[in-house]
Amino acid sequence: TRMADVVSGVYLICWGEPIGQAQTDQVRAGRGLHQRKRAFKATARHYIGWAEDVSKRFGEHEAGQGAKVTAEAVRQGRVLVLVRVWVGAGRTFERKLKRRHNGPKLCPVCRAKWQGVTVYEQAQVLPD
């Protein structure tokens, strides 16, 4: 990769469907309590990160070698999509976005779904 191709900044990854986290119930059985697995609780659909080289870091996420949450998404068969990059933004901006817990509001794919518009249609109406 040439240095001119390297983009640093904050990025947003979306995988559409939530990944799950196993939930357990304690059940009275016989003389004691036993734990029983039950359905998965829906959790994350997005990941916000920062990197010196966004493209390289995204490749690590896709390979299951990135953050724990993206590795779990890959393990569950989700397709990771790099949907947004804030070029040149730093770690302070990343922390600010993460503290807000509003990945879906920042994601153009999810926002298009809420508005009932496909991403393609949304791109057609955006000004150049």
C-alpha positions, 0 to 999 in steps of 0.5 A: 500500500502506498502512503497516499492510499493510507487513510486514518480516521474513525470508522463505522462497521455495520453487520445488519442483524444483531449478534446474540449473547447467550442467556441462562436461567437458573431452574429448580430441578431436583434438590438444587439450582441448575443453569439452562441456556435459553434464547439469545438476547439481541445485542450489537449491530455496529462497531465504531473504531479508530485506525491509522490505516482504516482499510488494513484494520477493516481487513483484520475485522473481516478476518475475525482478528479485530475487536471481540464484538466484530470477531463474534459477528464474523463467527456467527456468519454476519457480513461486515460492511464498512459504511462510514469513515470520518477521515482524519478524525482522532481517538477523542472523536471515536470515544465521543461517538462510542459514549453516545451508543448511537451507531444505528443513527450514524449508519446510512444503511440502518437509517435508510431501512428506517425511512423505507428507502433502499441505500441505492435510492438514498444515493440517488437523492443525495446531492453531489 
